């Protein structure tokens, strides 16, 4: 029987690469994204199923869960930088809006999605959430949300572990070739981020996809409650 895999934020970037990796293994993959047109186009290109869903909207998440009867792998890949505040918003309201947006996109969407399909997860299953090196440094509200994501995932591991389900975070370093920076990546910044790595190259979406695939594999059944740093050595742990 093919595995059933749900990837939020699966229309582009890291999420799309993860969906493609599981689809290549002939898994039954379901991707989500906020815009119906984008979801339909990506699903057709990848040969997977697609559902439009804003992971921060409880009603839409509940409707998504109704589409899932059984699940082997959940990948919480939806997220991103907060939207800039509109002109004329008072400074403190702008700060609050930025933090609300960061937490909604990068923490609460994963929490809501996981809660909605938790009872569909099969023994031997995996919950994988995409974090960021920004949780360790220079991350602002985005990094704080990703740090909270890791704390939540570790607690989730304790809850799901007795059922044979793992929960881990992949903390991605700088990954080139995505729309994450919204056109704000300069050559100088790119070079500085690459220089921070030990292997002197930017990350690729395939680096994260292969790590996700491993975390959902039989060889990773005793690996849970962890944050796996995939950044070329730009941030090291011991």
C-alpha positions as CSV (number, residue, x, y, z in Angstrom):
1,X,0.0,0.0,0.0
2,X,1.4,3.5,-0.9
3,X,1.9,5.9,2.0
4,X,-0.5,8.9,2.3
5,X,1.4,12.2,2.7
6,X,0.0,15.6,3.4
7,X,2.3,18.6,2.7
8,X,1.0,22.1,3.7
9,X,2.6,24.9,1.7
10,X,3.3,22.4,-1.1
11,X,2.9,24.6,-4.1
12,X,6.4,26.1,-4.1
13,X,9.9,26.1,-2.6
14,X,10.7,23.6,0.1
15,X,7.1,22.3,0.4
16,X,6.9,21.6,-3.3
17,X,10.3,19.8,-3.3
18,X,9.2,17.6,-0.4
19,X,5.9,16.7,-2.2
20,X,7.9,15.8,-5.3
21,X,10.2,13.6,-3.3
22,X,7.4,11.6,-1.8
23,X,5.5,11.5,-5.1
24,X,8.6,10.0,-6.7
25,X,8.3,7.2,-4.2
26,X,4.7,6.6,-5.4
27,X,3.1,8.0,-2.3
28,X,-0.4,9.3,-2.4
29,X,0.5,13.0,-1.8
30,X,-1.9,15.8,-1.0
31,X,-0.6,19.4,-1.1
32,X,-2.2,22.6,0.1
33,X,-1.7,26.3,-0.6
34,X,-3.8,29.4,-0.1
35,X,-4.7,30.1,-3.7
36,X,-6.8,27.6,-5.6
37,X,-5.3,28.4,-9.0
38,X,-1.7,27.9,-7.7
39,X,-2.7,24.7,-5.9
40,X,-4.3,23.3,-9.0
41,X,-1.4,24.1,-11.2
42,X,1.2,22.7,-8.8
43,X,-0.8,19.5,-8.2
44,X,-1.1,18.9,-11.9
45,X,2.6,19.4,-12.5
46,X,3.6,17.1,-9.6
47,X,0.9,14.5,-10.3
48,X,-0.6,14.8,-6.8
49,X,-3.8,15.9,-5.3
50,X,-4.3,19.5,-4.2
51,X,-6.7,21.4,-1.8
52,X,-6.8,25.1,-1.3
53,X,-6.4,25.7,2.4
54,X,-5.1,28.6,4.6
55,X,-3.5,26.8,7.5
56,X,-4.2,29.7,9.8
57,X,-8.0,29.5,9.2
58,X,-9.7,26.9,11.5
59,X,-12.7,26.5,9.2
60,X,-10.5,25.8,6.2
61,X,-8.3,23.4,8.2
62,X,-11.4,21.5,9.4
63,X,-12.5,21.2,5.7
64,X,-9.1,19.9,4.8
65,X,-9.2,17.3,7.5
66,X,-12.5,16.0,6.1
67,X,-10.5,15.1,3.0
68,X,-8.1,12.9,4.9
69,X,-9.2,9.5,6.1
70,X,-5.8,8.0,7.0
71,X,-2.4,9.6,7.1
72,X,1.2,8.3,7.3
73,X,3.2,11.5,7.0
74,X,2.3,15.1,7.8
75,X,4.7,17.8,6.6
76,X,4.0,21.3,8.0
77,X,5.9,23.4,5.4
78,X,3.5,26.4,5.2
79,X,5.0,29.6,6.6
80,X,7.0,32.6,5.6
81,X,8.0,36.2,6.5
82,X,5.3,38.5,8.0
83,X,3.6,40.9,5.6
84,X,4.6,44.6,6.0
85,X,2.1,46.8,7.8
86,X,0.1,49.1,5.7
87,X,1.1,52.8,5.6
88,X,-0.4,54.9,8.3
89,X,-0.7,52.2,10.9
90,X,0.4,53.4,14.4
91,X,3.9,52.0,15.3
92,X,2.8,49.7,18.2
93,X,-0.1,48.3,16.1
94,X,2.3,47.6,13.3
95,X,4.6,45.7,15.7
96,X,1.6,43.7,17.0
97,X,0.4,42.9,13.5
98,X,3.9,41.7,12.5
99,X,4.1,39.4,15.5
100,X,0.6,38.0,15.0
101,X,1.3,37.3,11.4
102,X,4.6,35.6,12.1
103,X,3.1,33.4,14.8
104,X,0.0,32.6,12.7
105,X,2.0,31.6,9.6
106,X,4.9,29.7,11.3
107,X,3.5,28.2,14.4
108,X,-0.3,28.3,14.6
109,X,-0.9,26.9,11.1
110,X,1.2,23.8,12.0
111,X,-0.6,23.4,15.4
112,X,-4.1,23.7,13.8
113,X,-3.3,21.3,10.9
114,X,-1.7,18.7,13.2
115,X,-4.6,18.9,15.6
116,X,-7.1,18.4,12.8
117,X,-5.6,15.2,11.4
118,X,-4.0,13.8,14.6
119,X,-6.4,11.0,14.9
120,X,-5.8,10.0,11.3
121,X,-2.0,9.4,11.8
122,X,-1.1,5.7,11.6
123,X,1.3,4.0,13.9
124,X,4.8,4.3,12.3
125,X,3.8,7.7,11.0
126,X,5.7,11.0,11.1
127,X,5.0,14.7,11.7
128,X,7.7,16.8,10.2
129,X,7.7,20.6,10.6
130,X,9.9,23.0,8.7
131,X,11.8,25.4,11.0
132,X,14.6,27.9,10.3
133,X,18.1,28.9,11.3
134,X,16.4,32.2,12.1
135,X,15.2,30.6,15.4
136,X,18.9,30.7,16.5
137,X,19.9,34.2,15.5
138,X,18.8,37.4,13.7
139,X,15.3,36.0,13.2
140,X,13.0,38.7,14.7
141,X,9.4,37.7,15.0
142,X,9.8,35.1,12.3
143,X,12.7,33.4,14.2
144,X,10.8,33.6,17.5
145,X,7.8,31.8,15.9
146,X,10.1,29.1,14.5
147,X,11.7,28.7,17.9
148,X,8.2,28.2,19.4
149,X,7.5,25.7,16.6
150,X,10.5,23.6,17.7
151,X,9.3,23.7,21.4
152,X,5.8,22.6,20.4
153,X,7.2,19.8,18.2
154,X,9.2,18.4,21.0
155,X,6.2,18.4,23.3
156,X,4.1,16.8,20.5
157,X,6.7,14.0,20.3
158,X,6.0,13.1,23.9
159,X,2.3,12.9,23.1
160,X,2.6,10.9,19.9
161,X,5.5,8.7,20.8
162,X,3.5,6.0,22.7
163,X,1.5,5.6,19.5
164,X,4.6,4.9,17.4
165,X,4.5,8.3,15.7
166,X,7.5,10.6,15.5
167,X,7.6,14.4,15.5
168,X,10.7,16.4,14.4
169,X,11.7,19.8,13.0
170,X,14.0,20.4,10.1
171,X,15.7,23.7,10.8
172,X,16.7,25.0,7.3
173,X,19.6,27.3,6.7
174,X,19.8,29.6,3.7
175,X,18.1,27.9,0.8
176,X,18.6,29.5,-2.6
177,X,16.2,29.5,-5.4
178,X,12.9,30.1,-3.5
179,X,10.6,33.0,-3.2
180,X,11.2,33.3,0.6
181,X,13.1,36.6,0.5
182,X,10.5,38.3,-1.8
183,X,13.1,39.7,-4.1
184,X,15.2,41.1,-1.2
185,X,18.2,38.8,-1.6
186,X,21.2,40.8,-2.9
187,X,24.5,39.3,-4.2
188,X,26.3,40.6,-1.2
189,X,23.9,39.0,1.2
190,X,24.0,35.7,-0.7
191,X,27.8,35.7,-0.5
192,X,27.8,36.4,3.2
193,X,25.3,33.6,3.9
194,X,27.3,31.1,1.8
195,X,30.5,32.2,3.6
196,X,29.0,31.3,6.9
197,X,28.7,27.6,5.8
198,X,31.4,25.0,6.2
199,X,30.9,23.6,2.7
200,X,30.7,27.0,1.0
201,X,27.4,26.5,-0.8
202,X,23.8,27.6,-0.4
203,X,21.3,25.0,0.6
204,X,19.0,23.6,-2.1
205,X,15.3,22.6,-1.7
206,X,16.4,19.0,-2.4
207,X,18.6,19.0,0.8
208,X,15.5,19.6,2.9
209,X,13.3,17.2,0.9
210,X,15.8,14.4,1.3
211,X,16.0,15.0,5.1
212,X,12.2,14.9,5.3
213,X,12.1,11.7,3.4
214,X,14.6,10.2,5.8
215,X,12.7,11.3,8.8
216,X,9.7,9.5,7.5
217,X,11.6,6.3,6.7
218,X,12.0,3.1,8.7
219,X,15.6,4.0,9.6
220,X,14.4,7.0,11.6
221,X,11.9,5.4,13.9
222,X,14.0,6.1,17.0
223,X,14.6,9.7,16.0
224,X,11.9,11.9,17.5
225,X,11.6,15.1,19.5
226,X,14.6,16.6,17.7
227,X,15.5,19.7,15.7
228,X,17.6,18.6,12.8
229,X,19.8,21.5,11.5
230,X,20.4,21.4,7.7
231,X,22.5,24.4,7.0
232,X,25.9,23.4,5.8
233,X,27.5,24.1,9.2
234,X,26.3,27.7,9.4
235,X,24.9,26.9,12.8
236,X,26.4,23.9,14.7
237,X,25.3,22.0,17.7
238,X,27.0,19.5,20.0
